[in-house]
């Protein structure tokens, strides 16, 4: 095994903070990571002084204000958000929906911008909340445009989720479903991520490689076949335009 360097070990501390578990005690961190007490406290001291974690009652730690500052800077500097925002505004003005852009990195999908125009938005994923990779139109719109060597590990890992939403019972069937999505240029999902919501998503590409997805989620009771077709065409075209106007490096 390659021994992790100190930077990787510090990042491993931050990686433990999740929506399901937003606070950790030093003892819990040591047990989870296997660090010695002096090593962990050295890392926590550095993270606290830089604002990435902050102490809470009971000796626990949570993510700190530097994370909020970096989120603000990300919003201001991300060319994808700048390119996508006019399209989000236009699509959300045309339909009672949530229009969102989701970045894909590693094996995670993360909403980076969204605008809701519906009275009761049906999207379950505001900015910053990770999304499931094996379910929903966004996931399939990205997976459909990945080269085989990149998509096969995802098909294997998320096979159960993909089967459960009818994408196929075998890897070959799942790949066939993804090929159909690629030909259509858009994926449609019915209640796979959020009950009662229809998701319509198209990939944002950099040199034919998917780096993000543009999606509309709309209440199922408000959406008929012709409307789905029209929104699909609108989302596909908006994603194409964003792909042309922003430079997104997948690495």
C-alpha positions in Angstrom: 0.0 0.0 0.0 1.1 3.6 -0.6 1.4 5.5 2.6 -0.8 8.5 2.6 1.0 11.8 3.0 0.0 14.3 5.7 -2.2 16.4 3.3 -4.2 13.3 2.4 -4.6 12.5 6.1 -5.9 15.9 6.9 -8.3 15.7 4.0 -9.5 12.4 5.4 -10.7 14.2 8.5 -12.8 16.6 6.4 -14.2 13.8 4.3 -15.9 12.3 7.4 -18.2 15.3 7.8 -21.5 14.4 6.1 -25.2 15.3 6.1 -25.8 12.2 8.1 -23.0 12.9 10.6 -22.1 16.6 10.7 -20.3 16.5 14.1 -17.5 14.3 15.4 -15.7 14.0 18.7 -11.9 13.5 18.7 -12.3 9.9 20.1 -14.7 9.1 17.2 -12.3 10.5 14.7 -9.4 8.5 16.1 -11.5 5.3 16.1 -12.6 5.9 12.5 -9.3 7.0 11.0 -6.8 5.1 13.2 -4.8 8.2 13.9 -2.9 8.6 17.2 -4.1 11.2 19.6 -1.1 13.6 19.1 -1.5 13.3 15.3 -5.2 13.9 15.3 -5.0 16.9 17.6 -2.3 18.4 15.4 -4.5 18.1 12.4 -7.5 19.5 14.3 -5.5 22.4 15.5 -4.4 23.3 12.0 -8.0 22.9 10.6 -9.4 25.0 13.5 -6.9 27.8 13.0 -7.6 27.9 9.3 -11.4 27.9 9.9 -12.2 24.6 8.3 -13.5 23.1 11.5 -14.9 24.7 14.7 -15.4 23.4 18.2 -18.9 22.7 19.4 -20.4 21.9 22.8 -19.4 18.7 24.4 -15.9 18.7 22.8 -17.2 17.9 19.3 -16.2 19.5 16.0 -18.2 20.6 13.0 -17.3 22.2 9.7 -16.2 25.9 10.1 -16.8 29.3 8.5 -14.0 28.9 6.0 -16.2 26.3 4.2 -18.9 29.0 3.8 -16.3 31.5 2.5 -15.1 29.0 -0.1 -18.6 28.3 -1.2 -19.1 32.0 -1.8 -15.9 32.2 -3.8 -16.9 29.1 -5.8 -20.2 30.7 -6.7 -18.4 33.8 -7.9 -15.7 32.1 -9.9 -17.3 29.0 -11.4 -17.6 29.5 -15.2 -20.2 26.8 -15.3 -22.5 28.7 -13.0 -22.0 31.9 -14.9 -22.8 30.2 -18.2 -25.8 28.2 -16.9 -27.6 30.9 -14.8 -29.4 32.6 -17.8 -30.7 29.2 -18.9 -31.8 28.3 -15.4 -33.7 31.6 -15.2 -35.3 31.2 -18.6 -36.3 27.5 -18.0 -37.7 28.2 -14.6 -39.7 31.2 -15.9 -41.2 29.0 -18.6 -42.3 26.1 -16.4 -43.3 25.7 -12.7 -40.2 23.7 -11.8 -36.7 23.5 -10.3 -34.0 24.1 -12.8 -30.6 22.9 -11.7 -27.0 22.3 -12.8 -25.1 19.3 -11.3 -21.4 18.8 -11.5 -20.0 15.3 -11.6 -16.6 14.5 -10.1 -15.2 11.1 -9.1 -18.3 9.1 -8.3 -20.2 12.0 -6.8 -22.8 14.4 -8.3 -23.3 17.7 -6.6 -25.9 20.5 -7.3 -24.0 23.7 -7.9 -26.8 26.0 -8.9 -30.6 25.9 -8.9 -33.6 28.2 -9.4 -37.1 27.1 -8.3 -40.3 28.7 -9.7 -42.8 26.1 -8.5 -44.9 27.1 -5.4 -43.8 23.8 -3.7 -40.6 22.7 -5.4 -40.2 19.0 -5.8 -36.4 18.7 -6.0 -34.7 17.1 -3.0 -31.3 18.4 -3.8 -30.3 22.0 -3.1 -26.8 23.4 -3.9 -24.1 21.3 -2.1 -26.1 18.2 -1.4 -24.6 15.0 -3.0 -26.9 13.0 -5.2 -27.4 9.3 -5.8 -25.3 8.1 -8.8 -27.5 5.0 -9.6 -30.9 6.7 -9.8 -32.4 9.6 -11.7 -32.2 11.4 -15.0 -29.1 13.3 -14.0 -27.1 10.2 -13.3 -28.1 8.5 -16.6 -27.5 11.7 -18.6 -23.9 11.7 -17.4 -23.2 7.9 -17.5 -24.6 7.7 -21.1 -21.7 9.9 -22.4 -18.9 8.3 -20.5 -16.4 6.0 -22.3 -16.9 2.3 -21.6 -13.8 2.1 -19.3 -15.3 4.8 -17.1 -18.9 3.7 -17.1 -18.4 0.0 -16.4 -17.2 0.5 -12.8 -20.3 2.7 -12.2 -22.6 0.1 -13.8 -21.1 -2.6 -11.5 -21.2 -0.5 -8.4 -24.8 0.8 -8.8 -26.2 -2.3 -10.5 -28.9 -2.8 -7.8 -30.1 0.8 -8.1 -30.1 0.7 -11.8 -32.1 -2.5 -11.8 -34.6 -1.2 -9.3 -35.5 1.8 -11.6 -35.9 -0.4 -14.7 -32.6 0.5 -16.4 -31.8 -3.2 -17.0 -31.2 -6.5 -15.2 -27.8 -7.2 -16.6 -24.8 -5.0 -17.5 -25.5 -5.4 -21.2 -29.1 -4.3 -20.7 -28.0 -1.3 -18.7 -25.5 -0.3 -21.4 -28.3 -0.6 -24.0 -30.4 1.8 -21.9 -27.5 4.2 -21.7 -27.0 4.0 -25.4 -30.6 5.0 -26.0 -30.1 8.0 -23.6 -27.0 9.0 -25.6 -28.9 8.8 -28.9 -31.8 10.9 -27.5 -29.4 13.4 -25.8 -31.6 13.6 -22.8 -32.7 11.3 -19.9 -36.2 11.2 -18.3 -36.9 9.7 -14.9 -40.2 9.3 -13.1 -40.1 9.6 -9.3 -36.7 7.8 -9.0 -35.1 10.3 -6.7 -37.9 12.4 -5.3 -41.4 10.8 -5.1 -43.8 12.5 -7.4 -41.2 14.3 -9.4 -40.2 13.9 -13.1 -36.6 14.7 -13.9 -35.4 15.7 -17.4 -31.7 16.0 -17.8 -29.1 16.5 -20.5 -25.3 16.4 -20.2 -23.0 19.4 -20.3 -20.0 18.3 -22.3 -16.4 19.4 -22.6 -14.9 17.9 -25.8 -17.6 15.2 -25.8 -16.9 14.3 -22.1 -19.6 14.9 -19.5 -18.6 17.3 -16.8 -22.1 18.2 -15.5 -25.8 17.9 -16.2 -28.6 20.4 -16.7 -31.9 19.2 -15.3 -35.5 20.3 -14.7 -37.6 18.6 -12.1 -41.3 19.1 -12.3 -44.3 17.7 -10.4 -45.6 14.6 -12.1 -49.3 15.6 -12.0 -48.5 18.7 -14.0 -46.6 16.9 -16.8 -48.1 15.2 -19.8 -46.3 13.4 -22.7 -46.2 16.4 -25.0 -44.9 18.6 -22.3 -42.2 16.1 -21.4 -41.1 16.1 -25.1 -41.1 19.9 -25.3 -39.1 20.3 -22.1 -36.7 17.6 -23.2 -35.9 19.5 -26.3 -35.5 22.7 -24.3 -33.2 21.1 -21.8 -31.1 19.4 -24.5 -30.6 22.7 -26.4 -29.8 24.7 -23.3 -27.2 22.1 -22.2 -25.7 22.2 -25.7 -25.4 26.0 -25.5 -23.8 25.8 -22.1 -21.3 23.3 -23.4 -20.3 25.7 -26.1 -19.9 28.8 -23.9 -17.9 27.4 -21.0 -14.7 25.6 -20.6 -15.0 22.7 -18.1 -12.0 20.5 -17.5 -13.1 17.1 -16.1 -9.7 16.5 -14.5 
